[in-house]
Amino acid sequence: MLRIVCLSDTHGFHARTHVPPGDVLIHAGDCTRHGTLPDIDDFNAWLGTLPHPHKVVIAGNHDFVFQDSPAEARQRLTHAIYLEDAACTLAGLTIYGSPWTPTFYDWAFMLPEDQLAAKWGAIPSGLDILITHGPPRGILDRTHRGDAAGSASLLARVRAVKPRLHVFGHIHEAAGRTESDGILFLNASTQLGDGRGVEILWPCGSA
């Protein structure tokens, strides 16, 4: 049985985040405070101190450096696999990661909903784990004002491909987990609450 530890939205405060030990570490975006290369250096150094043998990272809307200087940002992230609209296989798991979210002001990796559908169309079937920065529409996506901030086209794609676990963040106040249609949905934001990574035992179940 694998222990998967999930984080999101550390925003440069990773050093104060409690990260339980495990086999696979997943960070679902917004790892930086200012979206700069020095931020990546600091985050990468911290990743190097963690004992997890497998680590996967995607970007979020604060992580401008992966959009503006992608080659150099990826080169500096030496202690994790970086996924951007791409898949990897590790520890026997097939994992796909994508950073996009619906347009909101002028942040990184944002597109209007009609263009997002094309991005989500690349998500393959047969996944064990899907990682996106933002949530699907109506699932752990409510803001403080009660607005549903997730992507409707992402929800449709997730329902179609049916990953066993969908990890995301972005909407800090909606952190939590729920299960629907055989899919475990996890908003792993650590910015509110106790700042603790979420542990999942694989096959899916709460630790």
URLIN-V357638 format. One record per run of one state. SS is the DSSP state (@ for helix, = for strand, . for the rest). FROM is the first residue (numbers start at 0). TO is the last residue. Records with the same first field share a line. If there is no record, write none. Layout:
SS: FROM-TO + FROM-TO
//
This chain:
.: 0-0 + 8-12 + 16-16 + 18-22 + 27-35 + 49-52 + 57-62 + 68-68 + 76-79 + 82-84 + 90-91 + 98-99 + 102-108 + 111-111 + 120-127 + 132-134 + 136-140 + 142-146 + 148-149 + 161-163 + 168-170 + 174-174 + 180-181 + 187-187 + 189-194 + 196-196 + 202-203 + 206-206
=: 1-7 + 17-17 + 23-26 + 53-56 + 80-81 + 85-89 + 92-97 + 100-101 + 109-110 + 128-131 + 135-135 + 141-141 + 147-147 + 150-150 + 164-167 + 175-179 + 182-186 + 188-188 + 195-195 + 197-201 + 204-205
@: 13-15 + 36-48 + 63-67 + 69-75 + 112-119 + 151-160 + 171-173
//
